[in-house]
Amino acid sequence: MDGFVVGLLFGIFLGLLLGPILRSWLLWRAIEAARREAALADAILARMDQQDDEPPDGSYPNDAWRS
């Protein structure tokens, strides 16, 4: 019976100690994954905008607006 109580107290102590550490680590991993996905989406959208601004052959029909 004494071993049960000691094990229960030890388990509660570890749970209260490791629980917040585990949750914060998992939250950090989720935030980093979301940050990487957002950076990838931004890069893709920037490339799409850049490609939309330039015609496929690289020439503009009216270059007068550039000067």
CHARMM-style PDB file with segment names, atoms N, HN, CA, C and O in Angstrom:
ATOM      1  N   MET     1       0.822  -1.192   0.000  1.00  0.00      PROA
ATOM      2  CA  MET     1       0.000   0.000   0.000  1.00  0.00      PROA
ATOM      3  C   MET     1       0.871   1.263   0.000  1.00  0.00      PROA
ATOM      4  O   MET     1       0.518   2.263  -0.625  1.00  0.00      PROA
ATOM      5  N   ASP     2       2.002   1.212   0.699  1.00  0.00      PROA
ATOM      6  HN  ASP     2       2.288   0.400   1.207  1.00  0.00      PROA
ATOM      7  CA  ASP     2       2.878   2.381   0.735  1.00  0.00      PROA
ATOM      8  C   ASP     2       3.466   2.675  -0.644  1.00  0.00      PROA
ATOM      9  O   ASP     2       3.625   3.835  -1.024  1.00  0.00      PROA
ATOM     10  N   GLY     3       3.787   1.616  -1.388  1.00  0.00      PROA
ATOM     11  HN  GLY     3       3.658   0.674  -1.079  1.00  0.00      PROA
ATOM     12  CA  GLY     3       4.334   1.790  -2.726  1.00  0.00      PROA
ATOM     13  C   GLY     3       3.319   2.431  -3.659  1.00  0.00      PROA
ATOM     14  O   GLY     3       3.683   3.212  -4.538  1.00  0.00      PROA
ATOM     15  N   PHE     4       2.056   2.105  -3.470  1.00  0.00      PROA
ATOM     16  HN  PHE     4       1.760   1.470  -2.756  1.00  0.00      PROA
ATOM     17  CA  PHE     4       1.000   2.693  -4.297  1.00  0.00      PROA
ATOM     18  C   PHE     4       0.898   4.201  -4.058  1.00  0.00      PROA
ATOM     19  O   PHE     4       0.807   4.986  -5.001  1.00  0.00      PROA
ATOM     20  N   VAL     5       0.915   4.581  -2.810  1.00  0.00      PROA
ATOM     21  HN  VAL     5       0.988   3.943  -2.043  1.00  0.00      PROA
ATOM     22  CA  VAL     5       0.808   6.001  -2.457  1.00  0.00      PROA
ATOM     23  C   VAL     5       2.034   6.762  -2.967  1.00  0.00      PROA
ATOM     24  O   VAL     5       1.902   7.857  -3.512  1.00  0.00      PROA
ATOM     25  N   VAL     6       3.214   6.189  -2.793  1.00  0.00      PROA
ATOM     26  HN  VAL     6       3.321   5.299  -2.350  1.00  0.00      PROA
ATOM     27  CA  VAL     6       4.434   6.837  -3.281  1.00  0.00      PROA
ATOM     28  C   VAL     6       4.390   6.950  -4.798  1.00  0.00      PROA
ATOM     29  O   VAL     6       4.738   7.993  -5.351  1.00  0.00      PROA
ATOM     30  N   GLY     7       3.971   5.899  -5.470  1.00  0.00      PROA
ATOM     31  HN  GLY     7       3.688   5.051  -5.021  1.00  0.00      PROA
ATOM     32  CA  GLY     7       3.867   5.932  -6.930  1.00  0.00      PROA
ATOM     33  C   GLY     7       2.829   6.940  -7.399  1.00  0.00      PROA
ATOM     34  O   GLY     7       3.042   7.643  -8.387  1.00  0.00      PROA
ATOM     35  N   LEU     8       1.709   7.011  -6.692  1.00  0.00      PROA
ATOM     36  HN  LEU     8       1.536   6.440  -5.889  1.00  0.00      PROA
ATOM     37  CA  LEU     8       0.669   7.971  -7.044  1.00  0.00      PROA
ATOM     38  C   LEU     8       1.169   9.403  -6.873  1.00  0.00      PROA
ATOM     39  O   LEU     8       0.962  10.243  -7.749  1.00  0.00      PROA
ATOM     40  N   LEU     9       1.818   9.678  -5.758  1.00  0.00      PROA
ATOM     41  HN  LEU     9       1.986   8.995  -5.047  1.00  0.00      PROA
ATOM     42  CA  LEU     9       2.358  11.019  -5.531  1.00  0.00      PROA
ATOM     43  C   LEU     9       3.453  11.354  -6.551  1.00  0.00      PROA
ATOM     44  O   LEU     9       3.521  12.479  -7.046  1.00  0.00      PROA
ATOM     45  N   PHE    10       4.297  10.387  -6.856  1.00  0.00      PROA
ATOM     46  HN  PHE    10       4.242   9.473  -6.453  1.00  0.00      PROA
ATOM     47  CA  PHE    10       5.352  10.596  -7.842  1.00  0.00      PROA
ATOM     48  C   PHE    10       4.749  10.852  -9.221  1.00  0.00      PROA
ATOM     49  O   PHE    10       5.235  11.714  -9.953  1.00  0.00      PROA
ATOM     50  N   GLY    11       3.709  10.124  -9.583  1.00  0.00      PROA
ATOM     51  HN  GLY    11       3.315   9.423  -8.989  1.00  0.00      PROA
ATOM     52  CA  GLY    11       3.034  10.311 -10.867  1.00  0.00      PROA
ATOM     53  C   GLY    11       2.368  11.668 -10.965  1.00  0.00      PROA
ATOM     54  O   GLY    11       2.438  12.329 -12.002  1.00  0.00      PROA
ATOM     55  N   ILE    12       1.723  12.083  -9.888  1.00  0.00      PROA
ATOM     56  HN  ILE    12       1.667  11.546  -9.046  1.00  0.00      PROA
ATOM     57  CA  ILE    12       1.098  13.406  -9.885  1.00  0.00      PROA
ATOM     58  C   ILE    12       2.159  14.493 -10.030  1.00  0.00      PROA
ATOM     59  O   ILE    12       1.986  15.439 -10.798  1.00  0.00      PROA
ATOM     60  N   PHE    13       3.255  14.352  -9.291  1.00  0.00      PROA
ATOM     61  HN  PHE    13       3.395  13.583  -8.667  1.00  0.00      PROA
ATOM     62  CA  PHE    13       4.332  15.333  -9.366  1.00  0.00      PROA
ATOM     63  C   PHE    13       4.899  15.414 -10.776  1.00  0.00      PROA
ATOM     64  O   PHE    13       5.092  16.510 -11.303  1.00  0.00      PROA
ATOM     65  N   LEU    14       5.167  14.269 -11.390  1.00  0.00      PROA
ATOM     66  HN  LEU    14       5.011  13.379 -10.961  1.00  0.00      PROA
ATOM     67  CA  LEU    14       5.702  14.271 -12.754  1.00  0.00      PROA
ATOM     68  C   LEU    14       4.694  14.838 -13.747  1.00  0.00      PROA
ATOM     69  O   LEU    14       5.057  15.574 -14.665  1.00  0.00      PROA
ATOM     70  N   GLY    15       3.439  14.492 -13.554  1.00  0.00      PROA
ATOM     71  HN  GLY    15       3.144  13.894 -12.808  1.00  0.00      PROA
ATOM     72  CA  GLY    15       2.403  15.006 -14.451  1.00  0.00      PROA
ATOM     73  C   GLY    15       2.280  16.511 -14.370  1.00  0.00      PROA
ATOM     74  O   GLY    15       2.126  17.180 -15.391  1.00  0.00      PROA
ATOM     75  N   LEU    16       2.346  17.047 -13.167  1.00  0.00      PROA
ATOM     76  HN  LEU    16       2.471  16.504 -12.337  1.00  0.00      PROA
ATOM     77  CA  LEU    16       2.261  18.495 -13.006  1.00  0.00      PROA
ATOM     78  C   LEU    16       3.526  19.192 -13.479  1.00  0.00      PROA
ATOM     79  O   LEU    16       3.480  20.350 -13.892  1.00  0.00      PROA
ATOM     80  N   LEU    17       4.630  18.513 -13.423  1.00  0.00      PROA
ATOM     81  HN  LEU    17       4.667  17.572 -13.087  1.00  0.00      PROA
ATOM     82  CA  LEU    17       5.890  19.097 -13.865  1.00  0.00      PROA
ATOM     83  C   LEU    17       6.062  18.990 -15.379  1.00  0.00      PROA
ATOM     84  O   LEU    17       6.413  19.968 -16.038  1.00  0.00      PROA
ATOM     85  N   LEU    18       5.818  17.812 -15.922  1.00  0.00      PROA
ATOM     86  HN  LEU    18       5.533  17.017 -15.386  1.00  0.00      PROA
ATOM     87  CA  LEU    18       6.065  17.586 -17.345  1.00  0.00      PROA
ATOM     88  C   LEU    18       4.897  18.010 -18.238  1.00  0.00      PROA
ATOM     89  O   LEU    18       5.098  18.260 -19.427  1.00  0.00      PROA
ATOM     90  N   GLY    19       3.698  18.096 -17.696  1.00  0.00      PROA
ATOM     91  HN  GLY    19       3.535  17.893 -16.731  1.00  0.00      PROA
ATOM     92  CA  GLY    19       2.535  18.479 -18.495  1.00  0.00      PROA
ATOM     93  C   GLY    19       2.692  19.831 -19.165  1.00  0.00      PROA
ATOM     94  O   GLY    19       2.551  19.919 -20.385  1.00  0.00      PROA
ATOM     95  N   PRO    20       2.979  20.893 -18.417  1.00  0.00      PROA
ATOM     96  CA  PRO    20       3.158  22.198 -19.064  1.00  0.00      PROA
ATOM     97  C   PRO    20       4.340  22.241 -20.030  1.00  0.00      PROA
ATOM     98  O   PRO    20       4.282  22.922 -21.054  1.00  0.00      PROA
ATOM     99  N   ILE    21       5.402  21.523 -19.710  1.00  0.00      PROA
ATOM    100  HN  ILE    21       5.449  20.970 -18.878  1.00  0.00      PROA
ATOM    101  CA  ILE    21       6.554  21.493 -20.612  1.00  0.00      PROA
ATOM    102  C   ILE    21       6.169  20.833 -21.930  1.00  0.00      PROA
ATOM    103  O   ILE    21       6.516  21.336 -22.999  1.00  0.00      PROA
ATOM    104  N   LEU    22       5.468  19.729 -21.866  1.00  0.00      PROA
ATOM    105  HN  LEU    22       5.186  19.320 -20.998  1.00  0.00      PROA
ATOM    106  CA  LEU    22       5.038  19.027 -23.073  1.00  0.00      PROA
ATOM    107  C   LEU    22       4.066  19.872 -23.881  1.00  0.00      PROA
ATOM    108  O   LEU    22       4.182  19.938 -25.105  1.00  0.00      PROA
ATOM    109  N   ARG    23       3.112  20.517 -23.226  1.00  0.00      PROA
ATOM    110  HN  ARG    23       3.017  20.463 -22.232  1.00  0.00      PROA
ATOM    111  CA  ARG    23       2.156  21.356 -23.946  1.00  0.00      PROA
ATOM    112  C   ARG    23       2.850  22.531 -24.620  1.00  0.00      PROA
ATOM    113  O   ARG    23       2.527  22.860 -25.762  1.00  0.00      PROA
ATOM    114  N   SER    24       3.783  23.161 -23.950  1.00  0.00      PROA
ATOM    115  HN  SER    24       4.045  22.894 -23.022  1.00  0.00      PROA
ATOM    116  CA  SER    24       4.461  24.306 -24.564  1.00  0.00      PROA
ATOM    117  C   SER    24       5.333  23.856 -25.733  1.00  0.00      PROA
ATOM    118  O   SER    24       5.435  24.570 -26.730  1.00  0.00      PROA
ATOM    119  N   TRP    25       5.960  22.696 -25.630  1.00  0.00      PROA
ATOM    120  HN  TRP    25       5.878  22.116 -24.819  1.00  0.00      PROA
ATOM    121  CA  TRP    25       6.760  22.181 -26.731  1.00  0.00      PROA
ATOM    122  C   TRP    25       5.883  21.872 -27.949  1.00  0.00      PROA
ATOM    123  O   TRP    25       6.250  22.193 -29.079  1.00  0.00      PROA
ATOM    124  N   LEU    26       4.729  21.249 -27.716  1.00  0.00      PROA
ATOM    125  HN  LEU    26       4.431  20.988 -26.798  1.00  0.00      PROA
ATOM    126  CA  LEU    26       3.825  20.948 -28.818  1.00  0.00      PROA
ATOM    127  C   LEU    26       3.279  22.224 -29.449  1.00  0.00      PROA
ATOM    128  O   LEU    26       3.135  22.299 -30.669  1.00  0.00      PROA
ATOM    129  N   LEU    27       2.976  23.220 -28.636  1.00  0.00      PROA
ATOM    130  HN  LEU    27       3.092  23.160 -27.644  1.00  0.00      PROA
ATOM    131  CA  LEU    27       2.510  24.500 -29.157  1.00  0.00      PROA
ATOM    132  C   LEU    27       3.599  25.174 -29.989  1.00  0.00      PROA
ATOM    133  O   LEU    27       3.316  25.731 -31.050  1.00  0.00      PROA
ATOM    134  N   TRP    28       4.835  25.124 -29.514  1.00  0.00      PROA
ATOM    135  HN  TRP    28       5.065  24.671 -28.652  1.00  0.00      PROA
ATOM    136  CA  TRP    28       5.952  25.716 -30.260  1.00  0.00      PROA
ATOM    137  C   TRP    28       6.119  25.041 -31.611  1.00  0.00      PROA
ATOM    138  O   TRP    28       6.344  25.710 -32.619  1.00  0.00      PROA
ATOM    139  N   ARG    29       6.008  23.709 -31.635  1.00  0.00      PROA
ATOM    140  HN  ARG    29       5.826  23.165 -30.816  1.00  0.00      PROA
ATOM    141  CA  ARG    29       6.123  22.981 -32.908  1.00  0.00      PROA
ATOM    142  C   ARG    29       5.010  23.371 -33.868  1.00  0.00      PROA
ATOM    143  O   ARG    29       5.256  23.533 -35.064  1.00  0.00      PROA
ATOM    144  N   ALA    30       3.778  23.525 -33.359  1.00  0.00      PROA
ATOM    145  HN  ALA    30       3.579  23.394 -32.388  1.00  0.00      PROA
ATOM    146  CA  ALA    30       2.657  23.915 -34.216  1.00  0.00      PROA
ATOM    147  C   ALA    30       2.851  25.325 -34.759  1.00  0.00      PROA
ATOM    148  O   ALA    30       2.549  25.581 -35.925  1.00  0.00      PROA
ATOM    149  N   ILE    31       3.348  26.240 -33.935  1.00  0.00      PROA
ATOM    150  HN  ILE    31       3.594  26.032 -32.989  1.00  0.00      PROA
ATOM    151  CA  ILE    31       3.588  27.611 -34.386  1.00  0.00      PROA
ATOM    152  C   ILE    31       4.684  27.636 -35.447  1.00  0.00      PROA
ATOM    153  O   ILE    31       4.552  28.341 -36.448  1.00  0.00      PROA
ATOM    154  N   GLU    32       5.750  26.888 -35.248  1.00  0.00      PROA
ATOM    155  HN  GLU    32       5.857  26.316 -34.435  1.00  0.00      PROA
ATOM    156  CA  GLU    32       6.833  26.846 -36.235  1.00  0.00      PROA
ATOM    157  C   GLU    32       6.354  26.253 -37.564  1.00  0.00      PROA
ATOM    158  O   GLU    32       6.736  26.736 -38.630  1.00  0.00      PROA
ATOM    159  N   ALA    33       5.525  25.215 -37.505  1.00  0.00      PROA
ATOM    160  HN  ALA    33       5.214  24.823 -36.639  1.00  0.00      PROA
ATOM    161  CA  ALA    33       4.993  24.617 -38.733  1.00  0.00      PROA
ATOM    162  C   ALA    33       4.102  25.617 -39.463  1.00  0.00      PROA
ATOM    163  O   ALA    33       4.172  25.728 -40.687  1.00  0.00      PROA
ATOM    164  N   ALA    34       3.265  26.343 -38.725  1.00  0.00      PROA
ATOM    165  HN  ALA    34       3.208  26.253 -37.731  1.00  0.00      PROA
ATOM    166  CA  ALA    34       2.404  27.353 -39.340  1.00  0.00      PROA
ATOM    167  C   ALA    34       3.239  28.486 -39.928  1.00  0.00      PROA
ATOM    168  O   ALA    34       2.900  29.016 -40.986  1.00  0.00      PROA
ATOM    169  N   ARG    35       4.319  28.862 -39.261  1.00  0.00      PROA
ATOM    170  HN  ARG    35       4.595  28.431 -38.401  1.00  0.00      PROA
ATOM    171  CA  ARG    35       5.194  29.919 -39.766  1.00  0.00      PROA
ATOM    172  C   ARG    35       5.858  29.482 -41.073  1.00  0.00      PROA
ATOM    173  O   ARG    35       5.962  30.274 -42.010  1.00  0.00      PROA
ATOM    174  N   ARG    36       6.302  28.235 -41.139  1.00  0.00      PROA
ATOM    175  HN  ARG    36       6.217  27.592 -40.378  1.00  0.00      PROA
ATOM    176  CA  ARG    36       6.916  27.743 -42.381  1.00  0.00      PROA
ATOM    177  C   ARG    36       5.905  27.698 -43.522  1.00  0.00      PROA
ATOM    178  O   ARG    36       6.230  28.052 -44.655  1.00  0.00      PROA
ATOM    179  N   GLU    37       4.665  27.258 -43.225  1.00  0.00      PROA
ATOM    180  HN  GLU    37       4.400  26.970 -42.305  1.00  0.00      PROA
ATOM    181  CA  GLU    37       3.640  27.208 -44.260  1.00  0.00      PROA
ATOM    182  C   GLU    37       3.277  28.600 -44.742  1.00  0.00      PROA
ATOM    183  O   GLU    37       3.062  28.802 -45.937  1.00  0.00      PROA
ATOM    184  N   ALA    38       3.205  29.566 -43.832  1.00  0.00      PROA
ATOM    185  HN  ALA    38       3.380  29.402 -42.861  1.00  0.00      PROA
ATOM    186  CA  ALA    38       2.891  30.940 -44.221  1.00  0.00      PROA
ATOM    187  C   ALA    38       4.006  31.528 -45.078  1.00  0.00      PROA
ATOM    188  O   ALA    38       3.730  32.236 -46.047  1.00  0.00      PROA
ATOM    189  N   ALA    39       5.250  31.249 -44.740  1.00  0.00      PROA
ATOM    190  HN  ALA    39       5.475  30.674 -43.953  1.00  0.00      PROA
ATOM    191  CA  ALA    39       6.369  31.752 -45.533  1.00  0.00      PROA
ATOM    192  C   ALA    39       6.351  31.137 -46.931  1.00  0.00      PROA
ATOM    193  O   ALA    39       6.629  31.818 -47.918  1.00  0.00      PROA
ATOM    194  N   LEU    40       6.026  29.861 -47.011  1.00  0.00      PROA
ATOM    195  HN  LEU    40       5.799  29.308 -46.210  1.00  0.00      PROA
ATOM    196  CA  LEU    40       5.939  29.210 -48.320  1.00  0.00      PROA
ATOM    197  C   LEU    40       4.815  29.803 -49.150  1.00  0.00      PROA
ATOM    198  O   LEU    40       4.992  30.054 -50.342  1.00  0.00      PROA
ATOM    199  N   ALA    41       3.662  30.029 -48.538  1.00  0.00      PROA
ATOM    200  HN  ALA    41       3.518  29.825 -47.569  1.00  0.00      PROA
ATOM    201  CA  ALA    41       2.540  30.625 -49.255  1.00  0.00      PROA
ATOM    202  C   ALA    41       2.884  32.036 -49.723  1.00  0.00      PROA
ATOM    203  O   ALA    41       2.543  32.413 -50.844  1.00  0.00      PROA
ATOM    204  N   ASP    42       3.551  32.815 -48.885  1.00  0.00      PROA
ATOM    205  HN  ASP    42       3.828  32.508 -47.975  1.00  0.00      PROA
ATOM    206  CA  ASP    42       3.968  34.163 -49.291  1.00  0.00      PROA
ATOM    207  C   ASP    42       4.926  34.119 -50.465  1.00  0.00      PROA
ATOM    208  O   ASP    42       4.816  34.932 -51.384  1.00  0.00      PROA
ATOM    209  N   ALA    43       5.856  33.191 -50.451  1.00  0.00      PROA
ATOM    210  HN  ALA    43       5.945  32.531 -49.705  1.00  0.00      PROA
ATOM    211  CA  ALA    43       6.809  33.065 -51.548  1.00  0.00      PROA
ATOM    212  C   ALA    43       6.102  32.670 -52.843  1.00  0.00      PROA
ATOM    213  O   ALA    43       6.422  33.188 -53.913  1.00  0.00      PROA
ATOM    214  N   ILE    44       5.161  31.772 -52.745  1.00  0.00      PROA
ATOM    215  HN  ILE    44       4.901  31.351 -51.876  1.00  0.00      PROA
ATOM    216  CA  ILE    44       4.422  31.345 -53.938  1.00  0.00      PROA
ATOM    217  C   ILE    44       3.597  32.498 -54.491  1.00  0.00      PROA
ATOM    218  O   ILE    44       3.580  32.722 -55.701  1.00  0.00      PROA
ATOM    219  N   LEU    45       2.913  33.232 -53.615  1.00  0.00      PROA
ATOM    220  HN  LEU    45       2.927  33.049 -52.632  1.00  0.00      PROA
ATOM    221  CA  LEU    45       2.109  34.362 -54.081  1.00  0.00      PROA
ATOM    222  C   LEU    45       2.985  35.458 -54.675  1.00  0.00      PROA
ATOM    223  O   LEU    45       2.587  36.095 -55.651  1.00  0.00      PROA
ATOM    224  N   ALA    46       4.154  35.690 -54.116  1.00  0.00      PROA
ATOM    225  HN  ALA    46       4.477  35.173 -53.324  1.00  0.00      PROA
ATOM    226  CA  ALA    46       5.061  36.695 -54.669  1.00  0.00      PROA
ATOM    227  C   ALA    46       5.526  36.295 -56.060  1.00  0.00      PROA
ATOM    228  O   ALA    46       5.619  37.134 -56.956  1.00  0.00      PROA
ATOM    229  N   ARG    47       5.815  35.020 -56.239  1.00  0.00      PROA
ATOM    230  HN  ARG    47       5.739  34.338 -55.511  1.00  0.00      PROA
ATOM    231  CA  ARG    47       6.232  34.559 -57.576  1.00  0.00      PROA
ATOM    232  C   ARG    47       5.086  34.648 -58.563  1.00  0.00      PROA
ATOM    233  O   ARG    47       5.293  34.997 -59.726  1.00  0.00      PROA
ATOM    234  N   MET    48       3.873  34.337 -58.112  1.00  0.00      PROA
ATOM    235  HN  MET    48       3.704  34.054 -57.168  1.00  0.00      PROA
ATOM    236  CA  MET    48       2.716  34.440 -58.997  1.00  0.00      PROA
ATOM    237  C   MET    48       2.478  35.891 -59.402  1.00  0.00      PROA
ATOM    238  O   MET    48       2.177  36.161 -60.565  1.00  0.00      PROA
ATOM    239  N   ASP    49       2.609  36.839 -58.454  1.00  0.00      PROA
ATOM    240  HN  ASP    49       2.854  36.619 -57.510  1.00  0.00      PROA
ATOM    241  CA  ASP    49       2.452  38.255 -58.783  1.00  0.00      PROA
ATOM    242  C   ASP    49       3.540  38.716 -59.744  1.00  0.00      PROA
ATOM    243  O   ASP    49       3.271  39.490 -60.663  1.00  0.00      PROA
ATOM    244  N   GLN    50       4.751  38.251 -59.539  1.00  0.00      PROA
ATOM    245  HN  GLN    50       4.970  37.623 -58.793  1.00  0.00      PROA
ATOM    246  CA  GLN    50       5.858  38.630 -60.409  1.00  0.00      PROA
ATOM    247  C   GLN    50       5.633  38.099 -61.817  1.00  0.00      PROA
ATOM    248  O   GLN    50       5.917  38.793 -62.793  1.00  0.00      PROA
ATOM    249  N   GLN    51       5.131  36.890 -61.930  1.00  0.00      PROA
ATOM    250  HN  GLN    51       4.900  36.326 -61.137  1.00  0.00      PROA
ATOM    251  CA  GLN    51       4.882  36.318 -63.248  1.00  0.00      PROA
ATOM    252  C   GLN    51       3.709  37.002 -63.936  1.00  0.00      PROA
ATOM    253  O   GLN    51       3.691  37.104 -65.162  1.00  0.00      PROA
ATOM    254  N   ASP    52       2.723  37.474 -63.164  1.00  0.00      PROA
ATOM    255  HN  ASP    52       2.738  37.390 -62.168  1.00  0.00      PROA
ATOM    256  CA  ASP    52       1.589  38.168 -63.773  1.00  0.00      PROA
ATOM    257  C   ASP    52       1.990  39.528 -64.315  1.00  0.00      PROA
ATOM    258  O   ASP    52       1.393  40.006 -65.279  1.00  0.00      PROA
ATOM    259  N   ASP    53       2.989  40.161 -63.712  1.00  0.00      PROA
ATOM    260  HN  ASP    53       3.474  39.773 -62.928  1.00  0.00      PROA
ATOM    261  CA  ASP    53       3.413  41.489 -64.146  1.00  0.00      PROA
ATOM    262  C   ASP    53       4.195  41.450 -65.455  1.00  0.00      PROA
ATOM    263  O   ASP    53       4.202  42.442 -66.184  1.00  0.00      PROA
ATOM    264  N   GLU    54       4.838  40.361 -65.769  1.00  0.00      PROA
ATOM    265  HN  GLU    54       4.833  39.555 -65.177  1.00  0.00      PROA
ATOM    266  CA  GLU    54       5.663  40.258 -66.964  1.00  0.00      PROA
ATOM    267  C   GLU    54       4.982  39.365 -67.997  1.00  0.00      PROA
ATOM    268  O   GLU    54       4.469  38.300 -67.656  1.00  0.00      PROA
ATOM    269  N   PRO    55       4.977  39.790 -69.243  1.00  0.00      PROA
ATOM    270  CA  PRO    55       4.430  38.908 -70.284  1.00  0.00      PROA
ATOM    271  C   PRO    55       5.356  37.706 -70.485  1.00  0.00      PROA
ATOM    272  O   PRO    55       6.531  37.768 -70.125  1.00  0.00      PROA
ATOM    273  N   PRO    56       4.849  36.636 -71.045  1.00  0.00      PROA
ATOM    274  CA  PRO    56       5.639  35.400 -71.182  1.00  0.00      PROA
ATOM    275  C   PRO    56       6.903  35.574 -72.018  1.00  0.00      PROA
ATOM    276  O   PRO    56       7.915  34.935 -71.732  1.00  0.00      PROA
ATOM    277  N   ASP    57       6.869  36.428 -73.049  1.00  0.00      PROA
ATOM    278  HN  ASP    57       6.047  36.947 -73.282  1.00  0.00      PROA
ATOM    279  CA  ASP    57       8.059  36.557 -73.897  1.00  0.00      PROA
ATOM    280  C   ASP    57       9.024  37.625 -73.400  1.00  0.00      PROA
ATOM    281  O   ASP    57      10.107  37.775 -73.966  1.00  0.00      PROA
ATOM    282  N   GLY    58       8.668  38.364 -72.369  1.00  0.00      PROA
ATOM    283  HN  GLY    58       7.788  38.242 -71.909  1.00  0.00      PROA
ATOM    284  CA  GLY    58       9.565  39.353 -71.796  1.00  0.00      PROA
ATOM    285  C   GLY    58       9.471  40.721 -72.401  1.00  0.00      PROA
ATOM    286  O   GLY    58      10.117  41.653 -71.922  1.00  0.00      PROA
ATOM    287  N   SER    59       8.666  40.877 -73.466  1.00  0.00      PROA
ATOM    288  HN  SER    59       8.140  40.121 -73.855  1.00  0.00      PROA
ATOM    289  CA  SER    59       8.530  42.201 -74.102  1.00  0.00      PROA
ATOM    290  C   SER    59       7.172  42.789 -73.751  1.00  0.00      PROA
ATOM    291  O   SER    59       6.199  42.068 -73.531  1.00  0.00      PROA
ATOM    292  N   TYR    60       7.131  44.098 -73.703  1.00  0.00      PROA
ATOM    293  HN  TYR    60       7.922  44.683 -73.882  1.00  0.00      PROA
ATOM    294  CA  TYR    60       5.893  44.790 -73.426  1.00  0.00      PROA
ATOM    295  C   TYR    60       5.382  45.426 -74.719  1.00  0.00      PROA
ATOM    296  O   TYR    60       6.178  45.923 -75.515  1.00  0.00      PROA
ATOM    297  N   PRO    61       4.106  45.418 -74.930  1.00  0.00      PROA
ATOM    298  CA  PRO    61       3.579  46.007 -76.169  1.00  0.00      PROA
ATOM    299  C   PRO    61       3.796  47.519 -76.225  1.00  0.00      PROA
ATOM    300  O   PRO    61       4.019  48.068 -77.304  1.00  0.00      PROA
ATOM    301  N   ASN    62       3.734  48.186 -75.095  1.00  0.00      PROA
ATOM    302  HN  ASN    62       3.553  47.740 -74.219  1.00  0.00      PROA
ATOM    303  CA  ASN    62       3.917  49.632 -75.074  1.00  0.00      PROA
ATOM    304  C   ASN    62       4.909  49.961 -73.961  1.00  0.00      PROA
ATOM    305  O   ASN    62       4.543  50.015 -72.787  1.00  0.00      PROA
ATOM    306  N   ASP    63       6.163  50.179 -74.340  1.00  0.00      PROA
ATOM    307  HN  ASP    63       6.460  50.136 -75.294  1.00  0.00      PROA
ATOM    308  CA  ASP    63       7.194  50.479 -73.341  1.00  0.00      PROA
ATOM    309  C   ASP    63       7.282  51.956 -73.020  1.00  0.00      PROA
ATOM    310  O   ASP    63       8.157  52.359 -72.254  1.00  0.00      PROA
ATOM    311  N   ALA    64       6.404  52.781 -73.580  1.00  0.00      PROA
ATOM    312  HN  ALA    64       5.693  52.454 -74.202  1.00  0.00      PROA
ATOM    313  CA  ALA    64       6.468  54.224 -73.362  1.00  0.00      PROA
ATOM    314  C   ALA    64       6.159  54.580 -71.916  1.00  0.00      PROA
ATOM    315  O   ALA    64       6.676  55.573 -71.404  1.00  0.00      PROA
ATOM    316  N   TRP    65       5.351  53.811 -71.268  1.00  0.00      PROA
ATOM    317  HN  TRP    65       4.932  53.004 -71.684  1.00  0.00      PROA
ATOM    318  CA  TRP    65       4.985  54.125 -69.881  1.00  0.00      PROA
ATOM    319  C   TRP    65       6.142  53.931 -68.922  1.00  0.00      PROA
ATOM    320  O   TRP    65       6.101  54.435 -67.800  1.00  0.00      PROA
ATOM    321  N   ARG    66       7.187  53.202 -69.345  1.00  0.00      PROA
ATOM    322  HN  ARG    66       7.220  52.792 -70.256  1.00  0.00      PROA
ATOM    323  CA  ARG    66       8.345  52.964 -68.479  1.00  0.00      PROA
ATOM    324  C   ARG    66       9.270  54.180 -68.395  1.00  0.00      PROA
ATOM    325  O   ARG    66       9.928  54.381 -67.374  1.00  0.00      PROA
ATOM    326  N   SER    67       9.327  54.986 -69.445  1.00  0.00      PROA
ATOM    327  HN  SER    67       8.792  54.822 -70.274  1.00  0.00      PROA
ATOM    328  CA  SER    67      10.289  56.092 -69.455  1.00  0.00      PROA
ATOM    329  C   SER    67       9.717  57.375 -68.906  1.00  0.00      PROA
ATOM    330  OT1 SER    67      10.414  58.389 -68.854  1.00  0.00      PROA
TER     331      SER     67
END
